[in-house]
Amino acid sequence: MDRTHSPLSQHAHPHALDSLRLYAVLRHWQRNLRTRRQLAQLNAQQLADAGISPAQREQELAKPFWR
């Protein structure tokens, strides 16, 4: 019995690829939310250590989670 798998193709598994793309987008949005929450909690010294100005932080925090 051959245990090798053929790679996913759009024609063979269109729903699987759509599901993977949706999952990737949702994970990206979740990461945006998490990192922006963390950014919001940084104090002035931590921002300076990271090389981020308060204006840059505010600009990033103003973005919607999907961007």
N, C-alpha and C positions, 0 to 999 in steps of 0.2 A: 504494500500500500504506500503510495507516495504522500508524504506529509508536507510537501512544499505548498505554499499559497501563492496564488497569482496576485499581483498588486491590484489595488482598487482602481477601477476605471469608472468614468462617469456613466458609461453606457451600462455597465454591469450592476452598479450600486448607486444610483443617483440619490436615493434617500439617505443612504449612509453618509455620502459626502456632504449633503445638505445639513445633516445632523452634526457632523464634525465642524462645519463652518459656523453653524449657530453656536455650538459649544465654545468655539474659539472666541467668537465675538462676545459672548456673555462673560467668559473668563477675563477678557481684556477690560470690559466695563467694570467688573468686580475689582480688578487690580487698580484701575483708575480711582475708584471710590476709596479703596484701602490706603493707597499712597497719598491721596489728597487729605484724608483724615489725619494721617501721620504728619504730613507737612503742616497742617493747621496747628498741631500740638507743639511744634518746635519753638523754643524761645529765641531771643535775639542772638545769643551767643552760638547756639546750634545752627541757626541760619547762616551766620557769618562763617562758621567752620565749614559749612557745606558750600559756601560761595554763592548764597542766594540772598538777594536783597528783599526787604519787606515788600517792595512794589512787585517784584517778580512772584513772590508767594501769593500776593493778592490776585495777581493776574491769573495764576494757575488755579487758584481756588474758585475763581469766578467762572471757569469753564464748566460746561455740563459734563456729566460722567461719560457720555458717549464720544467725547472728543479728547 
